[in-house]
Amino acid sequence: MLSDPTNPSLANTAIPTTREMDEFLMRTGELLHKHGTPSHRLERVMTKVARTLGVTCTFLYTPTSLIASIGDSPNERTYMRRVDSGSVDADKLIRFDEILEELEANKIGVSQARERMESAAISPAPFSSGLTAVVCGLACAAIAIVFGGGVAEVLTAGVIGLAIAGLEVLQSKLGWEQGLLFPVAGFFAAISSLMVAHWIVPIDDRMVTLASLVILLPGLTLTVALTELAVGHLSAGVARLAGACVTLLTLFIGVAIAWRVAPQWRTLPVEATPLHPLFYWLAIAASPAAFAVLFRVRRSRWWVVFAVSLSGFFTAKYFGEWYGTEVGSFLGALVVGAGSNLYARLRDRPAMVPLAPGIILLVPGSLGYRSLSALQDRQTVQGVDFAFGMLLVAMCLVGGLLASSAIVPPKRIL
């Protein structure tokens, strides 16, 4: 994120007090944490910010806490904050990056940077909640097309996905516990699919349930967790990995309860009639735009999201068909990571902007769901096979991302 500093003086700004610098560093870490910065990036970013201010600082980050040791002995000061990590918000990360860049260049002081960081944190999202909900529904419909669904499956998945997005908005307004959304969403998706199959039109209810829940599957979280473990951030990686597993389990618990409550609603297995192949390619082409909205990437930067996402997907698909899913996943992640780092070098902006939407097309979230589904049906061997495949693909993605940073080193850290 920041170029190598040489402790620039803040001659053109008011010299901050020790307390002001400490509060600024802690608040900056909280905001970066809250808006989706993984541990291996956040700790390096905060170390460079501290060096810019001429402060010795050590940071320890996990998905629910931030600990910082600031200053040298005997005046060392230790702070701890309880912070809930959030999803990637590309728009706010770019704003934070610009502010920290100006701080490093001595264009603004600590107090002004703090004010602007707070203002950026509460700024409205680039897309309304209504539009985001509609995009969630469209994304679920697109996934149903990719899974081979017919017209009925695609429409049902889209409507249920839209309703689940509404549940997410309702959760935030009613102040529900964060973990309550997942079992409720799983139950709603499964019971709705069964109702449609029983009373409206025969559909592959299991495929529809998976497609309508795909936005909530923690595939990206799993990949980030394994990346943190691979680069040595063990506490953050283990915590995030445990969180991803619990999210997947609670999501599937809701599905399993619905299957137990209404087994009589399941009709005979229905084999969906896939749509024309043209719709498959249209769904793939539209997916980057949907994920750009979900990750709050402004329209002016959609071009790089499309370029990185589609190049990574087609690389993974082509080489996966020839050499296997593992090779395709590795090379797809390599292309996504290298393209994101190249964008960061050329445009001097965070690589996370195209990286998050690009890698989510490759993550193995559906394999984890299918593993639990098979285990619930007492198909143990198939369930273990899906679970192993999920971990193997995830590690291939991690390897591709790490290799991309070696081939095209990012100019910025964030």
C-alpha positions as CSV (number, residue, x, y, z in Angstrom):
1,M,0.0,0.0,0.0
2,L,2.7,2.4,0.9
3,S,6.1,2.9,-0.7
4,D,9.2,2.4,1.5
5,P,9.2,5.4,3.9
6,T,12.2,7.2,5.3
7,N,10.3,8.6,8.3
8,P,9.3,11.8,6.6
9,S,8.8,14.8,8.8
10,L,5.4,16.3,9.2
11,A,6.7,19.8,8.9
12,N,3.6,21.1,7.1
13,T,1.2,19.7,9.6
14,A,0.6,20.0,13.4
15,I,2.8,17.5,15.2
16,P,0.5,14.9,16.8
17,T,0.7,13.9,20.4
18,T,1.6,10.3,21.4
19,R,-2.0,9.7,22.3
20,E,-3.3,11.0,18.9
21,M,-0.9,8.7,17.0
22,D,-1.8,5.7,19.1
23,E,-5.6,6.3,18.6
24,F,-5.1,6.9,14.8
25,L,-3.1,3.7,14.4
26,M,-5.6,1.6,16.3
27,R,-8.6,3.1,14.6
28,T,-7.0,2.6,11.1
29,G,-6.4,-1.0,12.0
30,E,-10.0,-1.4,13.1
31,L,-11.4,0.1,9.9
32,L,-9.2,-2.0,7.6
33,H,-10.1,-5.1,9.6
34,K,-13.8,-4.3,9.5
35,H,-13.9,-3.9,5.7
36,G,-12.3,-7.1,4.7
37,T,-8.5,-6.8,4.8
38,P,-6.9,-10.2,5.6
39,S,-4.3,-10.5,8.4
40,H,-1.2,-10.9,6.2
41,R,-2.0,-7.7,4.4
42,L,-3.3,-5.7,7.4
43,E,-0.3,-6.3,9.6
44,R,2.1,-5.2,6.9
45,V,0.0,-2.2,6.0
46,M,-0.1,-1.0,9.7
47,T,3.6,-1.6,10.2
48,K,4.3,0.7,7.2
49,V,1.9,3.3,8.5
50,A,3.6,3.3,11.8
51,R,7.0,3.7,10.2
52,T,5.7,6.6,8.2
53,L,4.9,8.3,11.5
54,G,8.2,7.4,13.0
55,V,6.7,5.0,15.5
56,T,7.9,1.4,16.3
57,C,4.8,-0.8,16.3
58,T,4.0,-4.5,16.2
59,F,0.5,-5.7,15.3
60,L,-1.3,-9.0,15.9
61,Y,-4.6,-9.5,14.0
62,T,-7.2,-12.3,14.2
63,P,-10.7,-12.1,12.7
64,T,-12.2,-10.9,15.9
65,S,-9.4,-8.9,17.7
66,L,-6.6,-6.5,17.0
67,I,-3.6,-6.2,19.4
68,A,-0.9,-3.6,18.9
69,S,2.3,-2.9,20.8
70,I,3.4,0.7,20.1
71,G,6.7,2.4,21.1
72,D,10.0,1.2,22.5
73,S,10.7,-0.1,26.0
74,P,10.4,1.3,28.7
75,N,7.6,3.4,27.1
76,E,5.9,0.6,25.2
77,R,2.1,0.7,25.1
78,T,-0.2,-2.2,24.4
79,Y,-3.8,-1.9,23.1
80,M,-6.4,-4.5,22.3
81,R,-9.6,-4.0,20.4
82,R,-12.6,-6.4,19.8
83,V,-13.5,-6.0,16.1
84,D,-15.8,-8.1,14.0
85,S,-14.3,-8.7,10.6
86,G,-16.5,-7.9,7.7
87,S,-16.8,-8.7,4.0
88,V,-14.6,-7.0,1.4
89,D,-15.7,-3.5,0.7
90,A,-13.6,-2.4,-2.3
91,D,-14.9,1.1,-2.4
92,K,-13.9,1.9,1.2
93,L,-10.6,0.1,1.0
94,I,-9.7,2.4,-2.0
95,R,-10.7,5.5,0.0
96,F,-8.6,4.3,3.0
97,D,-5.7,3.6,0.7
98,E,-5.9,7.1,-0.8
99,I,-5.9,8.7,2.6
100,L,-2.9,6.8,3.9
101,E,-1.1,7.6,0.7
102,E,-1.6,11.3,1.3
103,L,-0.5,10.9,4.9
104,E,2.7,9.3,3.7
105,A,3.3,12.0,1.2
106,N,3.0,14.6,4.0
107,K,0.0,16.2,2.3
108,I,-2.2,15.8,5.4
109,G,-1.6,15.3,9.1
110,V,-2.7,12.6,11.5
111,S,-5.8,14.5,12.8
112,Q,-7.0,15.2,9.2
113,A,-6.3,11.7,8.1
114,R,-8.3,10.4,11.1
115,E,-11.3,12.6,10.2
116,R,-11.2,11.5,6.6
117,M,-11.0,7.9,7.6
118,E,-14.0,8.2,9.8
119,S,-15.9,10.0,7.0
120,A,-15.0,7.3,4.5
121,A,-16.1,4.6,6.9
122,I,-19.7,6.0,7.2
123,S,-20.0,7.0,3.5
124,P,-22.9,5.5,1.7
125,A,-22.3,2.4,-0.4
126,P,-22.0,2.9,-4.2
127,F,-25.0,0.7,-4.8
128,S,-28.4,0.7,-2.9
129,S,-29.5,-2.2,-0.8
130,G,-32.3,-2.8,-3.3
131,L,-30.0,-3.1,-6.2
132,T,-27.7,-5.3,-4.3
133,A,-30.6,-7.6,-3.4
134,V,-31.6,-7.8,-7.0
135,V,-28.1,-8.6,-8.1
136,C,-28.0,-11.4,-5.5
137,G,-31.0,-12.9,-7.1
138,L,-29.6,-12.6,-10.5
139,A,-26.3,-14.2,-9.4
140,C,-28.2,-17.2,-7.9
141,A,-30.1,-17.5,-11.2
142,A,-26.8,-17.4,-13.1
143,I,-25.3,-20.1,-10.8
144,A,-28.4,-22.3,-11.5
145,I,-27.7,-22.0,-15.2
146,V,-24.0,-23.0,-14.6
147,F,-25.2,-26.0,-12.6
148,G,-27.3,-27.1,-15.6
149,G,-30.7,-26.0,-14.4
150,G,-33.7,-25.5,-16.6
151,V,-36.1,-22.5,-16.8
152,A,-38.0,-23.5,-13.7
153,E,-34.8,-24.1,-11.6
154,V,-33.3,-20.8,-12.8
155,L,-36.3,-18.7,-12.0
156,T,-36.8,-20.4,-8.6
157,A,-33.2,-20.0,-7.6
158,G,-33.3,-16.3,-8.6
159,V,-36.5,-15.6,-6.5
160,I,-35.2,-17.5,-3.5
161,G,-31.8,-15.7,-3.7
162,L,-33.6,-12.4,-3.8
163,A,-35.6,-13.3,-0.7
164,I,-32.5,-14.4,1.1
165,A,-30.9,-11.0,0.3
166,G,-33.9,-9.5,1.9
167,L,-33.4,-11.6,5.0
168,E,-29.9,-10.3,5.3
169,V,-31.2,-6.7,5.2
170,L,-33.8,-7.6,7.8
171,Q,-31.2,-9.2,10.0
172,S,-29.1,-6.0,10.1
173,K,-32.2,-3.8,10.8
174,L,-33.6,-6.1,13.6
175,G,-30.2,-6.6,15.2
176,W,-30.2,-10.4,15.0
177,E,-27.2,-12.3,16.1
178,Q,-24.8,-12.6,13.2
179,G,-24.9,-16.4,13.1
180,L,-28.7,-16.6,13.0
181,L,-28.9,-15.7,9.3
182,F,-27.2,-18.9,8.1
183,P,-29.5,-21.6,9.5
184,V,-32.6,-19.4,8.8
185,A,-31.4,-18.9,5.2
186,G,-30.6,-22.6,4.8
187,F,-34.1,-23.6,6.1
188,F,-35.8,-21.0,3.9
189,A,-34.0,-22.0,0.7
190,A,-34.6,-25.7,1.2
191,I,-38.3,-25.5,2.3
192,S,-39.1,-23.0,-0.5
193,S,-37.5,-25.3,-3.1
194,L,-39.5,-28.3,-1.8
195,M,-42.7,-26.3,-1.8
196,V,-42.2,-25.2,-5.4
197,A,-41.4,-28.8,-6.4
198,H,-44.5,-30.2,-4.7
199,W,-47.1,-27.7,-5.5
200,I,-46.0,-25.6,-8.5
201,V,-43.7,-27.3,-10.9
202,P,-41.4,-30.4,-10.6
203,I,-37.8,-29.2,-10.2
204,D,-34.5,-30.4,-8.9
205,D,-35.0,-29.0,-5.5
206,R,-31.5,-29.8,-4.2
207,M,-29.8,-28.1,-7.0
208,V,-32.0,-25.0,-6.6
209,T,-31.3,-25.0,-2.8
210,L,-27.5,-25.0,-3.5
211,A,-27.8,-22.3,-6.2
212,S,-29.9,-20.0,-4.0
213,L,-27.4,-20.3,-1.1
214,V,-24.2,-20.0,-3.1
215,I,-23.7,-16.3,-2.2
216,L,-23.6,-17.3,1.5
217,L,-21.2,-20.2,1.1
218,P,-17.8,-19.5,2.8
219,G,-15.6,-20.5,-0.1
220,L,-13.7,-17.2,-0.2
221,T,-13.3,-17.2,3.6
222,L,-11.8,-20.7,3.4
223,T,-9.4,-19.7,0.7
224,V,-8.3,-16.6,2.7
225,A,-7.9,-18.8,5.8
226,L,-5.6,-21.2,4.1
227,T,-3.6,-18.4,2.6
228,E,-3.1,-16.9,6.1
229,L,-1.9,-20.4,7.3
230,A,0.4,-20.8,4.3
231,V,2.2,-17.4,5.0
232,G,2.6,-18.1,8.7
233,H,-0.3,-16.2,10.2
234,L,-1.4,-19.2,12.2
235,S,-3.7,-17.7,14.8
236,A,-5.7,-15.7,12.2
237,G,-5.7,-18.6,9.7
238,V,-7.0,-21.1,12.3
239,A,-9.7,-18.7,13.6
240,R,-10.9,-17.9,10.1
241,L,-10.8,-21.5,9.0
242,A,-12.9,-22.5,12.1
243,G,-15.3,-19.6,11.3
244,A,-15.7,-20.9,7.7
245,C,-16.4,-24.4,8.9
246,V,-19.0,-23.2,11.4
247,T,-20.7,-21.0,8.8
248,L,-21.0,-24.0,6.4
249,L,-22.3,-26.3,9.2
250,T,-24.9,-23.8,10.4
251,L,-26.0,-23.1,6.9
252,F,-26.5,-26.8,6.2
253,I,-28.2,-27.4,9.5
254,G,-31.1,-25.2,8.3
255,V,-31.2,-27.2,5.0
256,A,-31.2,-30.6,6.9
257,I,-34.0,-29.5,9.2
258,A,-36.2,-28.6,6.2
259,W,-35.5,-31.9,4.6
260,R,-36.5,-33.7,7.8
261,V,-39.6,-31.6,8.4
262,A,-41.1,-32.1,4.9
263,P,-39.7,-35.3,3.3
264,Q,-43.1,-36.0,1.8
265,W,-42.8,-32.9,-0.4
266,R,-39.9,-34.3,-2.3
267,T,-41.1,-35.7,-5.6
268,L,-39.3,-38.3,-7.6
269,P,-35.8,-37.2,-8.7
270,V,-36.2,-34.6,-11.5
271,E,-33.5,-34.3,-14.1
272,A,-33.4,-30.6,-15.2
273,T,-33.3,-29.8,-18.9
274,P,-30.3,-27.4,-19.3
275,L,-30.9,-24.2,-21.2
276,H,-29.3,-23.5,-24.5
277,P,-25.4,-23.2,-24.2
278,L,-25.7,-19.5,-25.1
279,F,-27.3,-18.9,-21.7
280,Y,-24.4,-20.6,-20.0
281,W,-21.9,-18.2,-21.5
282,L,-24.1,-15.2,-20.9
283,A,-24.2,-16.2,-17.2
284,I,-20.5,-16.5,-17.0
285,A,-20.0,-13.2,-18.8
286,A,-22.4,-11.4,-16.4
287,S,-21.0,-12.9,-13.2
288,P,-18.1,-10.4,-12.8
289,A,-20.6,-7.5,-12.8
290,A,-22.7,-9.2,-10.1
291,F,-19.7,-9.8,-7.9
292,A,-18.4,-6.3,-8.5
293,V,-21.7,-5.0,-7.1
294,L,-21.6,-7.4,-4.1
295,F,-18.0,-6.3,-3.3
296,R,-18.9,-2.7,-3.9
297,V,-16.6,-1.9,-6.8
298,R,-17.5,1.3,-8.5
299,R,-18.4,1.1,-12.2
300,S,-15.3,3.0,-13.2
301,R,-13.3,0.0,-12.2
302,W,-15.5,-2.8,-13.5
303,W,-13.2,-3.1,-16.6
304,V,-10.4,-4.6,-14.5
305,V,-12.9,-6.9,-12.6
306,F,-14.1,-8.3,-15.9
307,A,-10.6,-8.7,-17.3
308,V,-9.2,-10.4,-14.3
309,S,-12.3,-12.6,-13.5
310,L,-12.9,-13.9,-17.0
311,S,-9.2,-14.5,-17.8
312,G,-8.9,-16.5,-14.5
313,F,-12.1,-18.5,-15.1
314,F,-11.3,-19.4,-18.7
315,T,-7.8,-20.4,-17.7
316,A,-9.1,-22.6,-15.0
317,K,-11.8,-24.1,-17.3
318,Y,-9.4,-24.8,-20.2
319,F,-6.5,-26.3,-18.3
320,G,-8.9,-28.1,-15.9
321,E,-10.4,-30.0,-18.8
322,W,-7.0,-31.0,-20.1
323,Y,-5.0,-31.6,-16.9
324,G,-7.5,-31.8,-14.1
325,T,-9.3,-29.5,-11.7
326,E,-6.3,-29.1,-9.4
327,V,-4.1,-27.8,-12.2
328,G,-6.9,-25.6,-13.6
329,S,-7.5,-24.1,-10.2
330,F,-3.8,-23.4,-9.6
331,L,-3.4,-21.7,-13.0
332,G,-6.7,-19.8,-12.7
333,A,-5.6,-18.4,-9.3
334,L,-2.2,-17.6,-10.8
335,V,-3.8,-15.5,-13.5
336,V,-6.2,-13.8,-11.1
337,G,-3.4,-12.9,-8.7
338,A,-0.9,-11.8,-11.3
339,G,-3.6,-9.6,-13.0
340,S,-4.6,-8.1,-9.7
341,N,-1.0,-7.3,-8.8
342,L,-0.3,-5.9,-12.3
343,Y,-3.3,-3.6,-11.9
344,A,-2.0,-2.5,-8.5
345,R,1.4,-1.7,-10.0
346,L,0.0,0.2,-13.0
347,R,-2.8,2.1,-11.3
348,D,-1.3,2.4,-7.8
349,R,-4.5,1.1,-6.2
350,P,-5.2,-1.9,-4.0
351,A,-5.0,-5.3,-5.6
352,M,-8.0,-6.4,-3.6
353,V,-10.3,-4.5,-6.0
354,P,-10.1,-7.1,-8.8
355,L,-8.7,-10.0,-6.6
356,A,-11.8,-10.6,-4.5
357,P,-14.4,-10.8,-7.4
358,G,-11.9,-12.7,-9.5
359,I,-11.1,-15.4,-7.0
360,I,-14.7,-16.0,-5.9
361,L,-15.5,-17.5,-9.3
362,L,-12.9,-20.2,-8.6
363,V,-13.5,-21.0,-4.9
364,P,-14.8,-24.5,-4.0
365,G,-17.7,-23.5,-1.7
366,S,-20.2,-25.8,-3.5
367,L,-18.0,-28.8,-2.8
368,G,-18.3,-28.3,0.9
369,Y,-22.1,-28.1,0.7
370,R,-22.2,-31.2,-1.4
371,S,-19.9,-33.0,1.1
372,L,-22.3,-32.3,3.9
373,S,-25.3,-33.2,1.8
374,A,-23.8,-36.6,0.9
375,L,-22.9,-37.3,4.6
376,Q,-26.4,-36.4,5.6
377,D,-27.7,-39.0,3.1
378,R,-25.3,-41.6,4.7
379,Q,-23.1,-41.5,1.5
380,T,-19.9,-41.4,3.6
381,V,-17.4,-42.2,0.8
382,Q,-18.8,-39.6,-1.5
383,G,-19.0,-37.0,1.3
384,V,-15.4,-37.5,2.3
385,D,-14.4,-37.3,-1.4
386,F,-16.2,-34.0,-1.8
387,A,-14.5,-32.7,1.4
388,F,-11.1,-33.7,0.3
389,G,-11.7,-32.2,-3.2
390,M,-12.7,-28.9,-1.6
391,L,-9.5,-28.7,0.5
392,L,-7.4,-29.7,-2.4
393,V,-8.9,-27.1,-4.7
394,A,-8.6,-24.5,-2.0
395,M,-4.9,-25.2,-1.5
396,C,-4.3,-25.1,-5.3
397,L,-5.9,-21.6,-5.3
398,V,-3.6,-20.6,-2.4
399,G,-0.6,-21.9,-4.3
400,G,-1.6,-20.0,-7.4
401,L,-2.0,-16.7,-5.4
402,L,1.3,-17.1,-3.7
403,A,3.1,-17.9,-7.0
404,S,1.5,-14.8,-8.6
405,S,3.0,-12.6,-5.9
406,A,6.4,-14.0,-6.7
407,I,6.0,-13.6,-10.5
408,V,4.3,-10.1,-10.3
409,P,5.2,-8.6,-6.9
410,P,2.5,-6.1,-5.8
411,K,3.7,-2.5,-5.7
412,R,1.2,-1.9,-2.9
413,I,0.3,-4.1,0.1
414,L,-3.4,-3.5,0.5
